[in-house]
């Protein structure tokens, strides 16, 4: 594995853990909730509810070097899986990055200007809105990305555990998306359940990167 890609990956993993922790803490302090209409959201809205969106947006950005490092980790025979994982990861970054940027820009401006129609479209906290669908699509792409990236790890040894966790996250994330589409609360709950295999996958890959010796990789 390329040494620079490994160091970049380790830095990205640490940032992912940091922003994930920040998001969890801030969401527990400022729970945004979900609403059925724009007027309900406006009545409950406070500027502090936008604070958890900041680490979410940063999390999207640091995932990009994470995907790139996984691409360079793959052996030549596994590069097609790595390329597919990278492309779906980029699709996730575009969907979720645009969504979180809208929450920080379009949403507060629409509230200030009293544009409820814009809120009904661009607030991800309103069920059935465009933004609500966009963020779910983004995380569906992320789940598919992990399923493809699982193909770059071996079945045996420590990599076998990484492969298993990547697959578990991919399946649980897709179940959450299916729950959103079908309107099934039980399946929708897998969106939150999938956070655990996601973080475990990040930690396991980071440990594996630390176990790679400099003498075994090119500059």
N, C-alpha and C positions, 0 to 999 in steps of 0.2 A: 504494500500500500504506500502511496505517496506520503512522505513525511509531513509536508505542508497541509495536505488534505486531512491527515490524522489530527494535527494540532488544531486546525480550523474546526474539525468536528468536535473535539473535546471542549473547545471554547463555546461552540454552539450548544452543546448538551448542558453545560453549566448554566448558560443563559436561559435555556428552556426551563430548567428546574427552578431558577430564580423567578422568572416571569409567571410560571405556573403557580408557584407559592404565593406570589403577590396577588394574582387574580383570585385565588381561593380565599385569601384573607380579606381582600377588598369586597368581594362578592358577599361574604358573610356579614360584613359591616354595612354595606350598601346594597341590599338585595333588590334587583331591578323589577322582578315580577313579570308576568305576562298579562296582556290586556286584549280585549275583544274589539275595541274601537279606539279611534284617535282621541276622543274626548275623555275617555277613561285614563289614557296614558298622560294627557296633559294635566289632569287633576292630580295625578300622583307624581308627576315629574319634579325632580329637584336636580340642580346642576351636579351635585355630588354623585348622582347615579351614573354619570359619565366616567367617573374615575376608574372603575374596573375595566372599561373599554381600552384604556391606555395600555396596560400590560397585555391585553388580548391582541392588540394591534402589533405590539413589539414581538409577541410570541410568533405571530405569522412571519415576521421578518427574519427572526433567528432560525426558523425552520428551514429557510432556503439553504444556508450553508450546511445544515444538517443533511439535507437531501443530496447536496453535491458531494459531501464526504462519503456518503453511502455509495454513490456512483463510483467513486474512485476506489472504494474498498472492494468492489466486485471483481472477480477474476474475468478474464476475457470471455470465457464460455458463458458467463452469467450476465454479461453486459446488456443483452436485450431486456432482461428483467429489470436491471438497474435503470436503463433508459426509460422504460415504461413507468417505473416508480417515480423517477425524476419528473417526467412530464405530468403525471397526475398530481404530484406534489406541487408543481408550479400552478396547475389549474386550481388547486386548493388555495394557494397563496393569493392568486388573483381574485377569486370569489370572496374569500374571507377578508382579505386586505381591503378591497373596495367597500365591503360591508362595514367594517369597523371605522374606516375613514368617513363614511356617510354618517355614522352615529356621532362622530366627533364634530362634524361640520354641518351637514344638511339638517339633521334633527334639531339641534339647539337653535339654528337660524329659523327653521320653520315654526318652532314654538314662539320665538321672539316676534315673528311677523304674523302669527296667527294663521298660518297656512295648514289647516288640518288635513287637507287633501294630500299634501306632500308627506305629512306624517304617516298617513294610512298606507303609504307606499314604501317609505324609506326607514321607518322605525322597525328594528328587528324584534322589538318587544311586543308588537301587535300581531297576533296570530293571523296567518293568511296574507301578510304583507309581502311585497317583493323582497325586502331585505330578510325577512324571516325565512323565505324559501331559499334565498341566495346563500345564507350562512349554512343552512342544512345541506345544500348542494356542495358547498365547499368542504364540509366535513365528510360527505360521501366520497369526494375525490381523495381526501386524505386517507380514508379507510382503504380505498382501492390501491392507493400508493403503497401502503404498508403491506398489502397482500402481494404486490409485485416485488417489493423489496425483500420479502421473506424468502424469495427464490434465490437470493445471493448468499444465503447462509447454509452451511452444511447441516446434515441431519444429526450428526454425532457430536459429542463433546459439548463444550460451552455454547458453541454456535447453535446447537440444537435447541437449547432453551430460548435463545434469541429468536430463532425462527418460529417457535411455538407461540411466543408472546406477540410477535408481529401478526401472526395469523389470528390469534384471539382478538387483538385490537381491531383488525380489519373486519372480522365478522361482526363483532359487537357494534362497531360504528355503523355498519350497513344496516343492522337490525334497527338501530335508532332512526336511521333515515326512512326505512320502510314503515316504522311506527308513525313517523310524521306524515308520510304520504297517505297511509291508511287511516290515520286518526285513531291509532291504538295507543292509549297511555302506557300500557305495560311495555310494549316494544319501544316507545319513545324514551322510556327510562334508561334504555341501554346507552343513550348518548352520554349520560352521567356515569354509568357503570364503566364505559370504555375508557374513562380518564385513568383508571388504575393500570390496565395493561399498557396504555400509552406511556405513562411515566416509568413503569417497570422496564419497558423496551428501551427507553432512553438511557436509564441507569445501566442496564446490561451491556448495551453497545459501548457506553463510555468506559465501563470496566474492561471490556474486550480491547478497546483502543489502548488503554493503559498497559495492557498485558503484551501488546505488540512491541518488540524491541526495535530500537533504531537501526541495529545491524541487519535486520530482516527486511528493510524497506528502502527504496531508492530516495534520493533527494528530491 
